Amino acid sequence: MHQASIVGQCAADDAACSRRHPLAPLAIGTHFHPDVSAEISGSATPNLVLDSADPSVLAVENGALVAKAVGASAVLISTEDGAVVDFQHLWVAPVTAITLARRDGDRIGGAIGLAVGEDITLVPTLWNGAQRLAGDSDATWTVSADGPLAVLRDGSSDRRRLRARTPGTATVTVALAGVEASVDVEVVP
């Protein structure tokens, strides 16, 4: 119908985010916060709501699309009185691998070295086989040793800032849905 669109919400300076439609399946256990807009010829834009054709696969919770189970669901873009303006099909897939990247998108391929006081922001990338998955995750971040690193939230649900506090080594592990990725970090004086 091409009267409405769903795009991701992103900060203007966020290189790790893309203001596009989810171009890949959403990963199970992730959420996608859409900006919804409509262009209806001859009409002002009405108030719009989202609804899922199959909430067991893809639910709408507090304005976010939440990936629940493998499959596909139509997401209906409707007016508040229930008139469907447009729809889009979205797929959901399981996570089979996680990789880590810097906030600028460079993939982490080995150990990280930091000096005391330095920090680096890491973003997990979720995969199903060779296909990158979309969605923000609430992955679990753990550090193997107390002391060398602080793992800090920066307002995003998925990325973390690692701050080097004292000399030493630690392993940072990111886990979601039984899949994990780790990186060794050495902090020097």
C-alpha positions as CSV (number, residue, x, y, z in Angstrom):
1,M,0.0,0.0,0.0
2,H,3.1,2.2,0.6
3,Q,1.2,4.8,2.6
4,A,3.1,4.3,5.9
5,S,6.5,3.2,7.0
6,I,8.3,1.8,10.0
7,V,11.9,2.9,10.6
8,G,14.2,2.6,13.5
9,Q,14.7,5.3,16.2
10,C,18.3,6.5,16.2
11,A,20.2,9.4,17.7
12,A,21.6,11.7,14.9
13,D,25.3,10.8,15.9
14,D,24.9,7.1,16.5
15,A,27.0,5.3,13.9
16,A,25.9,1.9,15.3
17,C,22.3,2.6,14.5
18,S,20.5,2.7,11.2
19,R,17.4,4.7,10.4
20,R,16.0,2.0,8.1
21,H,13.4,-0.6,8.0
22,P,14.6,-3.7,9.8
23,L,16.3,-5.2,6.7
24,A,16.8,-8.6,8.5
25,P,14.8,-10.8,10.7
26,L,14.5,-9.6,14.3
27,A,16.4,-11.8,16.8
28,I,14.3,-13.7,19.3
29,G,14.5,-11.8,22.6
30,T,15.1,-8.4,21.0
31,H,13.0,-5.4,20.5
32,F,12.7,-2.8,17.8
33,H,11.5,0.8,18.6
34,P,9.9,2.1,15.4
35,D,9.2,5.6,14.2
36,V,5.9,5.2,12.3
37,S,4.9,7.8,9.7
38,A,2.2,8.0,7.1
39,E,1.8,9.8,3.8
40,I,-1.8,9.7,2.7
41,S,-2.6,11.9,-0.3
42,G,-5.2,14.5,0.4
43,S,-5.1,14.0,4.2
44,A,-3.3,15.1,7.3
45,T,-1.5,12.3,9.1
46,P,-3.8,10.6,11.6
47,N,-2.7,9.2,15.0
48,L,-1.3,5.8,14.2
49,V,-1.0,2.6,16.3
50,L,0.7,-0.7,15.6
51,D,-0.8,-4.1,16.0
52,S,0.7,-7.6,15.3
53,A,-1.2,-10.2,13.3
54,D,0.5,-12.9,15.4
55,P,1.6,-11.7,18.9
56,S,3.0,-15.1,19.7
57,V,5.8,-14.4,17.1
58,L,6.0,-10.6,17.2
59,A,4.3,-8.6,19.9
60,V,3.7,-4.9,20.3
61,E,4.6,-3.8,23.9
62,N,4.7,-0.2,24.9
63,G,5.2,0.9,21.3
64,A,8.1,-1.5,20.7
65,L,8.0,-4.6,18.5
66,V,9.2,-7.6,20.6
67,A,10.5,-10.7,18.9
68,K,9.0,-13.7,20.7
69,A,9.3,-16.9,18.5
70,V,10.5,-18.0,15.1
71,G,8.2,-17.1,12.3
72,A,6.7,-14.1,10.5
73,S,3.9,-11.7,11.4
74,A,2.3,-8.8,9.7
75,V,2.5,-5.5,11.6
76,L,-0.6,-3.5,11.0
77,I,-0.3,0.3,10.9
78,S,-3.8,1.5,11.9
79,T,-5.6,4.6,12.9
80,E,-6.9,4.8,16.5
81,D,-10.4,3.8,15.3
82,G,-9.0,0.6,13.7
83,A,-8.8,1.5,10.1
84,V,-5.7,-0.2,8.6
85,V,-3.5,2.3,6.7
86,D,-0.7,-0.1,5.8
87,F,1.1,-3.2,6.9
88,Q,4.6,-4.7,6.8
89,H,5.7,-8.3,7.2
90,L,8.5,-8.9,9.7
91,W,10.4,-12.2,10.4
92,V,11.8,-13.4,13.6
93,A,14.8,-15.8,13.8
94,P,16.9,-17.4,16.6
95,V,20.4,-16.2,17.5
96,T,23.1,-18.7,16.6
97,A,26.1,-16.5,17.1
98,I,27.2,-13.2,18.7
99,T,30.1,-11.0,17.6
100,L,31.4,-7.8,19.2
101,A,32.2,-4.5,17.4
102,R,33.3,-1.1,18.4
103,R,30.7,1.6,18.4
104,D,32.0,2.8,15.0
105,G,31.2,-0.7,13.5
106,D,34.8,-2.2,13.5
107,R,34.5,-5.8,14.4
108,I,36.6,-7.0,17.4
109,G,38.9,-9.8,16.2
110,G,41.1,-10.4,19.2
111,A,42.1,-9.2,22.6
112,I,41.7,-5.5,23.6
113,G,44.5,-3.5,25.3
114,L,43.5,-0.4,27.3
115,A,45.5,2.0,29.5
116,V,44.1,2.9,32.9
117,G,41.5,5.6,32.4
118,E,40.7,4.6,28.8
119,D,37.4,3.3,27.7
120,I,35.8,1.6,24.6
121,T,32.2,1.1,23.7
122,L,31.2,-2.4,22.5
123,V,28.1,-3.4,20.6
124,P,27.0,-7.0,20.2
125,T,26.0,-8.1,16.7
126,L,23.5,-11.0,16.6
127,W,23.6,-13.6,13.8
128,N,21.5,-16.5,12.5
129,G,24.1,-18.5,10.4
130,A,25.5,-16.0,7.9
131,Q,22.6,-13.5,8.3
132,R,22.9,-10.6,10.6
133,L,19.8,-10.1,12.7
134,A,18.1,-6.8,13.7
135,G,16.8,-5.6,17.0
136,D,18.1,-4.2,20.3
137,S,18.9,-6.9,22.9
138,D,18.9,-7.0,26.6
139,A,22.0,-9.3,26.6
140,T,23.8,-10.2,29.8
141,W,27.3,-8.7,30.2
142,T,29.7,-10.2,32.7
143,V,33.4,-9.7,33.6
144,S,35.6,-12.5,34.9
145,A,37.6,-10.5,37.3
146,D,36.7,-7.6,39.7
147,G,39.0,-4.6,39.4
148,P,40.5,-4.1,36.0
149,L,37.2,-3.1,34.2
150,A,34.0,-1.3,34.9
151,V,31.2,-2.3,32.5
152,L,28.9,0.8,32.2
153,R,25.5,1.2,30.6
154,D,25.3,4.2,28.3
155,G,21.6,4.5,27.9
156,S,21.3,1.9,25.2
157,S,19.8,-1.5,26.0
158,D,22.5,-3.4,24.1
159,R,25.8,-1.6,24.0
160,R,28.2,-1.1,27.0
161,R,31.2,1.1,27.7
162,L,34.2,-0.6,29.2
163,R,36.3,1.7,31.4
164,A,39.8,0.5,32.4
165,R,40.2,1.1,36.1
166,T,43.3,-0.8,37.3
167,P,46.1,-2.9,35.7
168,G,45.1,-6.5,35.1
169,T,43.3,-8.8,32.7
170,A,39.7,-9.8,32.5
171,T,37.3,-11.5,30.1
172,V,34.1,-9.8,29.1
173,T,31.3,-12.1,28.1
174,V,28.0,-11.2,26.4
175,A,25.2,-13.7,26.4
176,L,21.7,-13.9,24.9
177,A,19.4,-16.9,24.5
178,G,22.1,-19.4,25.4
179,V,24.6,-18.0,22.9
180,E,27.7,-16.0,24.0
181,A,30.7,-14.2,22.8
182,S,33.8,-13.2,24.9
183,V,36.8,-10.9,24.5
184,D,39.9,-10.7,26.6
185,V,40.9,-7.3,27.9
186,E,44.3,-6.3,29.3
187,V,44.6,-3.1,31.2
188,V,48.1,-1.6,31.5
189,P,49.3,1.4,33.7
